[in-house]
């Protein structure tokens, strides 16, 4: 059963639509995967700074309690 040009054309159109859907899911500025990754990265950078600050404060308190009476 050979594939006709009309069937081939329809399959190409379906493939183009699928690619548009995938691009929409990835690149959508509000709900896309890329924007979620960027928000997650920004959160992790901010949380990392906060955690380092907490560690420094904790080390400072422990060293004060240990070395300075």
C-alpha contacts under 8 A as a table, 3 or more apart, distances in Angstrom:
res1	aa1	res2	aa2	distance
3	X	7	X	6.30
3	X	8	X	6.68
4	X	7	X	5.31
4	X	8	X	6.27
5	X	8	X	5.00
5	X	9	X	5.97
6	X	9	X	5.07
6	X	10	X	6.19
7	X	10	X	5.08
7	X	11	X	6.18
8	X	11	X	5.12
8	X	12	X	6.23
9	X	12	X	5.09
9	X	13	X	6.26
10	X	13	X	5.04
10	X	14	X	6.18
11	X	14	X	5.01
11	X	15	X	6.13
12	X	15	X	4.99
12	X	16	X	6.17
13	X	16	X	5.06
13	X	17	X	6.25
14	X	17	X	5.11
14	X	18	X	6.21
15	X	18	X	5.02
15	X	19	X	6.22
16	X	19	X	5.09
16	X	20	X	6.24
17	X	20	X	5.02
17	X	21	X	6.27
18	X	21	X	5.08
18	X	22	X	6.25
19	X	22	X	5.04
19	X	23	X	6.09
20	X	23	X	5.12
20	X	24	X	6.06
21	X	24	X	5.02
21	X	25	X	6.26
22	X	25	X	5.15
22	X	26	X	6.22
23	X	26	X	5.11
23	X	27	X	5.74
23	X	28	X	7.81
24	X	27	X	5.40
24	X	28	X	5.34
24	X	32	X	7.10
25	X	28	X	5.88
25	X	31	X	7.40
25	X	32	X	4.99
25	X	33	X	6.47
26	X	32	X	4.75
26	X	33	X	4.75
26	X	34	X	5.75
27	X	32	X	5.19
27	X	33	X	6.75
27	X	34	X	5.97
27	X	35	X	7.41
28	X	31	X	5.66
28	X	32	X	4.20
28	X	33	X	7.56
28	X	34	X	7.74
28	X	35	X	7.40
29	X	32	X	5.86
29	X	34	X	7.86
29	X	35	X	5.93
30	X	35	X	6.74
31	X	35	X	6.82
31	X	36	X	7.13
32	X	35	X	5.45
32	X	36	X	6.45
33	X	36	X	5.10
33	X	37	X	6.22
34	X	37	X	5.13
34	X	38	X	6.21
35	X	38	X	5.02
35	X	39	X	6.16
36	X	39	X	5.13
36	X	40	X	6.08
37	X	40	X	5.04
37	X	41	X	6.11
38	X	41	X	5.11
38	X	42	X	6.20
39	X	42	X	5.12
39	X	43	X	6.16
40	X	43	X	5.10
40	X	44	X	6.16
41	X	44	X	5.11
41	X	45	X	6.23
42	X	45	X	5.23
42	X	46	X	6.32
43	X	46	X	5.18
43	X	47	X	6.02
44	X	47	X	5.01
44	X	48	X	5.88
45	X	48	X	5.11
45	X	49	X	6.44
46	X	49	X	5.32
46	X	50	X	6.42
47	X	50	X	5.01
47	X	51	X	6.10
48	X	51	X	5.11
48	X	52	X	6.21
49	X	52	X	5.22
49	X	53	X	6.27
50	X	53	X	5.10
50	X	54	X	6.31
51	X	54	X	5.05
51	X	55	X	6.22
52	X	55	X	5.07
52	X	56	X	6.19
53	X	56	X	5.19
53	X	57	X	6.22
54	X	57	X	5.15
54	X	58	X	6.06
55	X	58	X	5.02
55	X	59	X	6.08
56	X	59	X	5.15
56	X	60	X	6.09
57	X	60	X	5.03
57	X	61	X	6.20
58	X	61	X	5.17
58	X	62	X	6.17
59	X	62	X	5.13
59	X	63	X	5.98
60	X	63	X	5.20
60	X	64	X	6.11
61	X	64	X	5.14
61	X	65	X	6.21
62	X	65	X	5.13
62	X	66	X	6.04
63	X	66	X	4.99
63	X	67	X	5.80
63	X	68	X	7.68
64	X	67	X	5.51
64	X	68	X	5.20
64	X	69	X	7.61
65	X	68	X	5.98
65	X	69	X	6.57
66	X	69	X	7.32
